[in-house]
Amino acid sequence: MDENDSAIFKVRLNSEPTDEVTVTLSQPRGAAANSDVTIDTDDSTNGNQDELTFTA
């Protein structure tokens, strides 16, 4: 994906959750890693958290 582009990722669960569902974002390691991409998942600190919205 190019800078400033967006994409839609579809997620399908096998069954209806009985509790909260956690989605973990990560990057590949090694040669496939992209040092230009930042994943900030700590919402208690300043940063660039993004939002994941799931609608059922």
VENUR-V71802 format. One record per helix or strand of 3 or more residues. SS is the DSSP state (alpha for helix, beta for strand). FROM is the first residue (numbers start at 1). LEN is the number of residues. If there is no record, write none. Layout:
# VENUR-V71802
SS;FROM;LEN + SS;FROM;LEN
This chain:
# VENUR-V71802
alpha;30;3
